[in-house]
Amino acid sequence: MAVPNNSLRLTLEVYQKVIPTVRRELEYWKKRAEMIPNGELRRQALQSMEGKDFHCEGGAILSLISEERWEEVIKFIVSYQTICDYLDNLCDRSKSNDPKDFMTLHNSLRDALDLEQEVGDYYLYRSDREDGGYLKALVGTCRNFLLTLSNYPFIREGILELCQLYCDLQVHKHVIKEERLHRLQRWYENHKKAFPYMDWYEFSACCGSTLGIFCLVSYGAREDFRPEHAKKILAGYFPHLQGFHILLDYLIDQKEDQEGGDLNFCAYYRHPEELFQRLTEFFREADRMVGQLPHPYFHRMVNRGLLGVYLSDEKVNQQPIVKEMVEGLLKLGGRTSYFFYLNGKGYRLWKRLFQQEKERSESC
């Protein structure tokens, strides 16, 4: 087995290997979530898995880098991403809006990656606490896999750096509405020297993706991994590819977030032309940076695939301004992006029909 180097082969491996394995893992965690004693935690855990399987499916594509160990890596990716989605739900629907609570919850993500860290009490600052060991089981699954990696010492610094940025972002963006903007801007000021070419909302977007962590872990599972590759991989994915990923995510969620009063980083651009221009610059810089990594064609497919996957979402058709950008953005990625765009349309149609058939069968 080799790392896919063309769109057709990547697509076949995604359908034959990645998606079925992700679904199997999610089904396992769904059953675990159903056993959570506390009703509120159980509800949030189950809701965090509804309609978010694409988070795990997308991230799990990077498992193909690891070649023979792809199934083990998918198990890690699904566990880690499930923690992210669960915590996002807990913070979004929190009764307290307490930064200490959010920080303590997100310590679980660091513990999942840091084998030198003792596992803590993640529900310390909330009344809903009894999850039947669900969150610690997710953390333990990640740690148990990392324990098998002889290359762990070489990727540890990179994955913890990305994890800390992600956790900081989640804490700042989930506090009460009156405080979050100031906190995010002040946070960016602490990092501005390293990223002077961005504004605070772009830096925040760059910190909101887990792709860099999954890429580093996938390479760490390879026997031929070279320690000097760790910094290149980190620079290849952060900031630009991760930023491009999250900006696309927010691009298609603008209408939804506006109606729900939620924070959306794309809303801070002065006009659609500026947003389009910055997306273009992020794409091109990401393409340049991943071109310096091992298996550059694979990583460029990931970059182009992001365009196809997000722009094929039905939410685009509900937003005229975003719809106008589709053709221009797809041109950036050329035939590869068009291929994944059409594939994304077809996959979403199949999932919708499959779900309707499932619901009909269950009602009979």
Contacts in CASP RR format, 6 or more apart in sequence:
PFRMAT RR
TARGET T0000
AUTHOR 0000-0000-0000
METHOD contacts of the structure
MODEL  1
MAVPNNSLRLTLEVYQKVIPTVRRELEYWKKRAEMIPNGELRRQALQSME
GKDFHCEGGAILSLISEERWEEVIKFIVSYQTICDYLDNLCDRSKSNDPK
DFMTLHNSLRDALDLEQEVGDYYLYRSDREDGGYLKALVGTCRNFLLTLS
NYPFIREGILELCQLYCDLQVHKHVIKEERLHRLQRWYENHKKAFPYMDW
YEFSACCGSTLGIFCLVSYGAREDFRPEHAKKILAGYFPHLQGFHILLDY
LIDQKEDQEGGDLNFCAYYRHPEELFQRLTEFFREADRMVGQLPHPYFHR
MVNRGLLGVYLSDEKVNQQPIVKEMVEGLLKLGGRTSYFFYLNGKGYRLW
KRLFQQEKERSESC
1 67 0 8 1.000
1 68 0 8 1.000
1 70 0 8 1.000
2 67 0 8 1.000
3 64 0 8 1.000
3 65 0 8 1.000
3 67 0 8 1.000
3 295 0 8 1.000
3 298 0 8 1.000
4 10 0 8 1.000
4 13 0 8 1.000
4 64 0 8 1.000
4 298 0 8 1.000
4 301 0 8 1.000
5 295 0 8 1.000
5 297 0 8 1.000
5 298 0 8 1.000
6 297 0 8 1.000
7 301 0 8 1.000
7 336 0 8 1.000
7 339 0 8 1.000
7 340 0 8 1.000
10 61 0 8 1.000
10 64 0 8 1.000
10 298 0 8 1.000
10 301 0 8 1.000
11 339 0 8 1.000
11 343 0 8 1.000
13 64 0 8 1.000
14 57 0 8 1.000
14 61 0 8 1.000
17 64 0 8 1.000
17 70 0 8 1.000
17 71 0 8 1.000
18 57 0 8 1.000
18 58 0 8 1.000
18 60 0 8 1.000
18 61 0 8 1.000
18 63 0 8 1.000
18 64 0 8 1.000
18 70 0 8 1.000
18 74 0 8 1.000
19 57 0 8 1.000
21 60 0 8 1.000
21 71 0 8 1.000
21 74 0 8 1.000
22 53 0 8 1.000
22 56 0 8 1.000
22 57 0 8 1.000
22 60 0 8 1.000
22 74 0 8 1.000
22 78 0 8 1.000
23 53 0 8 1.000
25 56 0 8 1.000
25 74 0 8 1.000
25 75 0 8 1.000
25 78 0 8 1.000
25 79 0 8 1.000
26 49 0 8 1.000
26 53 0 8 1.000
26 56 0 8 1.000
26 78 0 8 1.000
26 82 0 8 1.000
29 49 0 8 1.000
29 78 0 8 1.000
29 79 0 8 1.000
29 82 0 8 1.000
29 138 0 8 1.000
30 46 0 8 1.000
30 49 0 8 1.000
32 134 0 8 1.000
32 137 0 8 1.000
33 42 0 8 1.000
33 45 0 8 1.000
33 46 0 8 1.000
33 49 0 8 1.000
33 134 0 8 1.000
34 42 0 8 1.000
34 46 0 8 1.000
35 132 0 8 1.000
35 134 0 8 1.000
36 42 0 8 1.000
36 45 0 8 1.000
36 130 0 8 1.000
36 131 0 8 1.000
36 132 0 8 1.000
36 134 0 8 1.000
37 130 0 8 1.000
37 131 0 8 1.000
37 132 0 8 1.000
38 128 0 8 1.000
38 129 0 8 1.000
38 130 0 8 1.000
38 131 0 8 1.000
39 128 0 8 1.000
40 128 0 8 1.000
41 90 0 8 1.000
41 128 0 8 1.000
41 129 0 8 1.000
41 130 0 8 1.000
41 131 0 8 1.000
41 134 0 8 1.000
42 131 0 8 1.000
44 86 0 8 1.000
44 89 0 8 1.000
44 90 0 8 1.000
44 93 0 8 1.000
45 86 0 8 1.000
45 89 0 8 1.000
45 131 0 8 1.000
45 134 0 8 1.000
47 89 0 8 1.000
48 82 0 8 1.000
48 85 0 8 1.000
48 86 0 8 1.000
48 88 0 8 1.000
48 89 0 8 1.000
49 82 0 8 1.000
49 85 0 8 1.000
52 85 0 8 1.000
54 309 0 8 1.000
55 81 0 8 1.000
55 84 0 8 1.000
55 85 0 8 1.000
56 77 0 8 1.000
56 78 0 8 1.000
56 81 0 8 1.000
56 82 0 8 1.000
58 309 0 8 1.000
59 77 0 8 1.000
59 81 0 8 1.000
59 210 0 8 1.000
59 211 0 8 1.000
59 214 0 8 1.000
60 73 0 8 1.000
60 74 0 8 1.000
60 77 0 8 1.000
60 78 0 8 1.000
60 214 0 8 1.000
61 302 0 8 1.000
62 73 0 8 1.000
62 77 0 8 1.000
62 211 0 8 1.000
62 214 0 8 1.000
62 215 0 8 1.000
62 218 0 8 1.000
62 302 0 8 1.000
63 70 0 8 1.000
63 71 0 8 1.000
63 73 0 8 1.000
63 74 0 8 1.000
63 77 0 8 1.000
63 214 0 8 1.000
63 218 0 8 1.000
64 70 0 8 1.000
64 218 0 8 1.000
64 298 0 8 1.000
65 215 0 8 1.000
65 218 0 8 1.000
65 219 0 8 1.000
65 222 0 8 1.000
65 295 0 8 1.000
65 298 0 8 1.000
66 72 0 8 1.000
66 73 0 8 1.000
66 218 0 8 1.000
66 219 0 8 1.000
66 220 0 8 1.000
66 221 0 8 1.000
66 222 0 8 1.000
67 222 0 8 1.000
69 221 0 8 1.000
69 222 0 8 1.000
72 145 0 8 1.000
72 148 0 8 1.000
72 221 0 8 1.000
73 145 0 8 1.000
73 214 0 8 1.000
73 217 0 8 1.000
73 218 0 8 1.000
73 221 0 8 1.000
75 141 0 8 1.000
75 145 0 8 1.000
76 141 0 8 1.000
76 142 0 8 1.000
76 145 0 8 1.000
76 146 0 8 1.000
76 217 0 8 1.000
77 214 0 8 1.000
77 217 0 8 1.000
79 112 0 8 1.000
79 138 0 8 1.000
79 140 0 8 1.000
79 141 0 8 1.000
79 142 0 8 1.000
80 109 0 8 1.000
80 112 0 8 1.000
80 113 0 8 1.000
80 138 0 8 1.000
80 142 0 8 1.000
80 210 0 8 1.000
80 213 0 8 1.000
80 214 0 8 1.000
81 210 0 8 1.000
82 138 0 8 1.000
83 108 0 8 1.000
83 109 0 8 1.000
83 112 0 8 1.000
83 135 0 8 1.000
83 138 0 8 1.000
83 139 0 8 1.000
83 142 0 8 1.000
84 109 0 8 1.000
84 166 0 8 1.000
84 210 0 8 1.000
86 135 0 8 1.000
86 138 0 8 1.000
87 105 0 8 1.000
87 106 0 8 1.000
87 108 0 8 1.000
87 109 0 8 1.000
87 170 0 8 1.000
88 170 0 8 1.000
90 105 0 8 1.000
91 102 0 8 1.000
91 105 0 8 1.000
91 170 0 8 1.000
91 174 0 8 1.000
92 174 0 8 1.000
94 101 0 8 1.000
94 102 0 8 1.000
94 126 0 8 1.000
94 174 0 8 1.000
96 125 0 8 1.000
96 126 0 8 1.000
97 174 0 8 1.000
97 175 0 8 1.000
97 176 0 8 1.000
98 125 0 8 1.000
99 171 0 8 1.000
99 175 0 8 1.000
100 125 0 8 1.000
101 124 0 8 1.000
101 125 0 8 1.000
101 126 0 8 1.000
102 170 0 8 1.000
102 171 0 8 1.000
102 174 0 8 1.000
102 175 0 8 1.000
103 167 0 8 1.000
103 171 0 8 1.000
104 121 0 8 1.000
104 122 0 8 1.000
104 123 0 8 1.000
104 124 0 8 1.000
104 125 0 8 1.000
105 122 0 8 1.000
105 123 0 8 1.000
106 167 0 8 1.000
106 170 0 8 1.000
106 171 0 8 1.000
107 120 0 8 1.000
107 122 0 8 1.000
107 167 0 8 1.000
108 122 0 8 1.000
108 135 0 8 1.000
108 136 0 8 1.000
108 138 0 8 1.000
108 139 0 8 1.000
109 163 0 8 1.000
109 166 0 8 1.000
109 167 0 8 1.000
110 117 0 8 1.000
110 160 0 8 1.000
110 163 0 8 1.000
110 164 0 8 1.000
110 167 0 8 1.000
111 117 0 8 1.000
111 118 0 8 1.000
111 119 0 8 1.000
111 120 0 8 1.000
111 139 0 8 1.000
111 143 0 8 1.000
112 138 0 8 1.000
112 139 0 8 1.000
112 140 0 8 1.000
112 142 0 8 1.000
112 143 0 8 1.000
113 142 0 8 1.000
113 146 0 8 1.000
113 156 0 8 1.000
113 159 0 8 1.000
113 160 0 8 1.000
113 163 0 8 1.000
113 213 0 8 1.000
114 156 0 8 1.000
114 160 0 8 1.000
115 143 0 8 1.000
115 146 0 8 1.000
115 147 0 8 1.000
115 152 0 8 1.000
115 156 0 8 1.000
119 136 0 8 1.000
119 139 0 8 1.000
119 140 0 8 1.000
122 135 0 8 1.000
122 136 0 8 1.000
123 129 0 8 1.000
123 131 0 8 1.000
123 135 0 8 1.000
146 152 0 8 1.000
146 217 0 8 1.000
149 155 0 8 1.000
149 217 0 8 1.000
149 220 0 8 1.000
149 221 0 8 1.000
151 219 0 8 1.000
151 220 0 8 1.000
151 221 0 8 1.000
151 222 0 8 1.000
151 225 0 8 1.000
151 227 0 8 1.000
152 220 0 8 1.000
154 220 0 8 1.000
154 225 0 8 1.000
154 227 0 8 1.000
154 230 0 8 1.000
155 216 0 8 1.000
155 217 0 8 1.000
155 219 0 8 1.000
155 220 0 8 1.000
155 230 0 8 1.000
157 230 0 8 1.000
158 216 0 8 1.000
158 230 0 8 1.000
158 234 0 8 1.000
159 212 0 8 1.000
159 213 0 8 1.000
159 216 0 8 1.000
159 217 0 8 1.000
161 234 0 8 1.000
162 207 0 8 1.000
162 210 0 8 1.000
162 212 0 8 1.000
162 213 0 8 1.000
162 216 0 8 1.000
162 234 0 8 1.000
162 238 0 8 1.000
163 213 0 8 1.000
165 206 0 8 1.000
165 207 0 8 1.000
165 208 0 8 1.000
165 238 0 8 1.000
166 207 0 8 1.000
166 208 0 8 1.000
166 209 0 8 1.000
166 210 0 8 1.000
168 187 0 8 1.000
168 207 0 8 1.000
169 184 0 8 1.000
169 187 0 8 1.000
169 204 0 8 1.000
169 207 0 8 1.000
169 208 0 8 1.000
172 180 0 8 1.000
172 183 0 8 1.000
172 184 0 8 1.000
172 187 0 8 1.000
172 204 0 8 1.000
173 180 0 8 1.000
173 184 0 8 1.000
173 204 0 8 1.000
173 263 0 8 1.000
174 180 0 8 1.000
175 183 0 8 1.000
180 263 0 8 1.000
184 200 0 8 1.000
184 201 0 8 1.000
184 204 0 8 1.000
185 200 0 8 1.000
187 200 0 8 1.000
187 204 0 8 1.000
188 195 0 8 1.000
188 198 0 8 1.000
188 199 0 8 1.000
188 200 0 8 1.000
188 203 0 8 1.000
188 204 0 8 1.000
189 200 0 8 1.000
191 203 0 8 1.000
192 203 0 8 1.000
195 203 0 8 1.000
195 206 0 8 1.000
195 239 0 8 1.000
198 206 0 8 1.000
198 239 0 8 1.000
199 268 0 8 1.000
201 265 0 8 1.000
201 268 0 8 1.000
202 243 0 8 1.000
202 247 0 8 1.000
202 265 0 8 1.000
202 278 0 8 1.000
202 282 0 8 1.000
203 239 0 8 1.000
204 265 0 8 1.000
205 242 0 8 1.000
205 243 0 8 1.000
205 246 0 8 1.000
205 247 0 8 1.000
205 250 0 8 1.000
205 265 0 8 1.000
206 238 0 8 1.000
206 239 0 8 1.000
206 240 0 8 1.000
206 242 0 8 1.000
206 243 0 8 1.000
206 246 0 8 1.000
207 242 0 8 1.000
208 242 0 8 1.000
208 243 0 8 1.000
208 246 0 8 1.000
209 237 0 8 1.000
209 241 0 8 1.000
209 242 0 8 1.000
209 243 0 8 1.000
209 245 0 8 1.000
209 246 0 8 1.000
211 237 0 8 1.000
211 241 0 8 1.000
211 242 0 8 1.000
211 245 0 8 1.000
211 302 0 8 1.000
212 233 0 8 1.000
212 234 0 8 1.000
212 237 0 8 1.000
212 238 0 8 1.000
212 241 0 8 1.000
212 242 0 8 1.000
215 233 0 8 1.000
215 237 0 8 1.000
215 299 0 8 1.000
216 230 0 8 1.000
216 233 0 8 1.000
216 234 0 8 1.000
219 225 0 8 1.000
219 229 0 8 1.000
219 230 0 8 1.000
219 233 0 8 1.000
219 294 0 8 1.000
229 293 0 8 1.000
229 294 0 8 1.000
232 292 0 8 1.000
232 293 0 8 1.000
233 293 0 8 1.000
235 289 0 8 1.000
236 286 0 8 1.000
236 289 0 8 1.000
236 290 0 8 1.000
236 292 0 8 1.000
236 293 0 8 1.000
236 299 0 8 1.000
237 289 0 8 1.000
237 290 0 8 1.000
240 282 0 8 1.000
240 285 0 8 1.000
240 286 0 8 1.000
240 289 0 8 1.000
241 286 0 8 1.000
241 289 0 8 1.000
241 290 0 8 1.000
241 299 0 8 1.000
241 302 0 8 1.000
241 303 0 8 1.000
243 282 0 8 1.000
243 286 0 8 1.000
244 279 0 8 1.000
244 282 0 8 1.000
244 283 0 8 1.000
244 286 0 8 1.000
244 303 0 8 1.000
244 306 0 8 1.000
245 306 0 8 1.000
246 265 0 8 1.000
247 265 0 8 1.000
247 266 0 8 1.000
247 278 0 8 1.000
247 279 0 8 1.000
247 282 0 8 1.000
248 279 0 8 1.000
248 306 0 8 1.000
248 307 0 8 1.000
248 310 0 8 1.000
248 311 0 8 1.000
249 310 0 8 1.000
250 257 0 8 1.000
250 264 0 8 1.000
250 265 0 8 1.000
250 266 0 8 1.000
251 266 0 8 1.000
251 275 0 8 1.000
251 279 0 8 1.000
251 310 0 8 1.000
251 322 0 8 1.000
251 325 0 8 1.000
252 310 0 8 1.000
252 311 0 8 1.000
252 313 0 8 1.000
252 315 0 8 1.000
252 316 0 8 1.000
252 319 0 8 1.000
252 322 0 8 1.000
253 264 0 8 1.000
253 315 0 8 1.000
254 264 0 8 1.000
254 266 0 8 1.000
254 267 0 8 1.000
254 319 0 8 1.000
254 322 0 8 1.000
255 315 0 8 1.000
255 318 0 8 1.000
255 319 0 8 1.000
256 262 0 8 1.000
256 315 0 8 1.000
257 263 0 8 1.000
257 264 0 8 1.000
257 267 0 8 1.000
258 264 0 8 1.000
258 267 0 8 1.000
266 275 0 8 1.000
269 275 0 8 1.000
269 278 0 8 1.000
272 321 0 8 1.000
272 324 0 8 1.000
272 325 0 8 1.000
275 325 0 8 1.000
276 325 0 8 1.000
276 328 0 8 1.000
276 329 0 8 1.000
279 325 0 8 1.000
279 329 0 8 1.000
280 329 0 8 1.000
280 332 0 8 1.000
283 303 0 8 1.000
283 307 0 8 1.000
283 329 0 8 1.000
283 332 0 8 1.000
283 333 0 8 1.000
284 332 0 8 1.000
286 303 0 8 1.000
287 300 0 8 1.000
287 303 0 8 1.000
290 296 0 8 1.000
290 299 0 8 1.000
290 300 0 8 1.000
290 302 0 8 1.000
290 303 0 8 1.000
291 299 0 8 1.000
291 300 0 8 1.000
293 299 0 8 1.000
300 336 0 8 1.000
301 336 0 8 1.000
303 333 0 8 1.000
304 333 0 8 1.000
304 334 0 8 1.000
304 336 0 8 1.000
304 337 0 8 1.000
304 340 0 8 1.000
305 336 0 8 1.000
305 337 0 8 1.000
305 340 0 8 1.000
307 329 0 8 1.000
307 330 0 8 1.000
307 332 0 8 1.000
307 333 0 8 1.000
307 337 0 8 1.000
307 340 0 8 1.000
307 341 0 8 1.000
308 330 0 8 1.000
308 337 0 8 1.000
308 338 0 8 1.000
308 340 0 8 1.000
308 341 0 8 1.000
308 343 0 8 1.000
308 344 0 8 1.000
309 340 0 8 1.000
309 344 0 8 1.000
311 326 0 8 1.000
311 329 0 8 1.000
311 330 0 8 1.000
311 341 0 8 1.000
312 340 0 8 1.000
312 341 0 8 1.000
312 342 0 8 1.000
312 343 0 8 1.000
312 344 0 8 1.000
312 345 0 8 1.000
312 346 0 8 1.000
312 348 0 8 1.000
313 348 0 8 1.000
314 348 0 8 1.000
315 322 0 8 1.000
316 322 0 8 1.000
316 323 0 8 1.000
316 326 0 8 1.000
317 323 0 8 1.000
329 337 0 8 1.000
330 337 0 8 1.000
330 338 0 8 1.000
330 341 0 8 1.000
END
